[in-house]
Structures are given as structure tokens and as C-alpha cells.
Amino acid sequence: MRLACVAAVLIVLFECAAIPLARAEAPDATLEFSAGSPAAGAGYTWASGTLNYGGESHPFRVDGLGVVDMDVRIDAIGIVYRLARLQDFDGTYTEVEVDAELAGQGYTGAVENQHGVVIGLRSAIIGMQFNPSLIGVSIELEPGSR
């Protein structure tokens, strides 16, 4: 009986830890970016944007992010969670589940990097679904903005 209770508690803790964008979390930063396909039908896009963190703007580049069934220019915004240090923003991001509350606010994609930084993405085009590359999305601050 005791083992079953411990197992149940561990399962609940694991499930709670798996929610990437908890309702109680406040964003650490915001971002905005524009992206486009390098060639028609290529599927994956390049992007450049600005991270607003600690009262300063930091330009960055993105590779490996596409949108589902669309070959259009993307103008999007994002919210950044769990960014304790600016250098943790750089990394390879993989897709994670979007919290239901954020989905209700129009956020249709979320990615997380190896440092635990999570980005929620929202496009100006209603219903646009983000499609990260299978090998991940590379995000890197521009040299000199660190």
C-alpha cells in the first residue's frame, strides 16, 4: 500500500514537471521575430528577431523553424520563461506542449532548450502552427549582443 502511494505521488510530480509553461510562472523576457522561407517549398525558415530581457534589446538568429502547410513570411511574438542568464538563451530548442491557458491566448507553439529555457510562440496570422525541425531549432544571440 505504501509503495502504491509513493508511486502515485511520483507520477503526479512527474506530470507536473512535464508542463512547460505553468500558469503560475511569469515570463522572464519577450521576443519578436520575422521569418521567411529560403526557397518556395523548402518548409523550414530562417528568422531574426529581438529578445527583450533585463531592460535591453538583444538581436538573435533562428534556424530550423517552419510553419505547418504554409510558405509565407512569419511575423511572430513570444514569451520566454526560465531565462536566468542571458547566455542561456542560446541553444538547440525542441518542441514541447503549450499550456492550455497560453493556447487560449493564441500561442500555437512552444520550444525548450538544453538549459531549460522555454519560449511560447504566437503569430499575427490566426491559427498558424509552428513546426520545429526534427533536429531542433537553433537560436543564437548575434555576436556583440551578449
Buried (B, 14 or more C-beta within 10 A) or exposed (E): EEEEEEEEEEEEEEEEEEEBBEEEBEBBBBBEBBBBBEEEEEBBBBBEBBBBBEEEEBBBBBBBBBBEEBBEEBBBBBBBBBBEEBEBBBBBBBBBEBBEEBBEEBBBBBBBBEBEBBBBBBBEBEEBEBBBBEEBBBBBBEEEBE
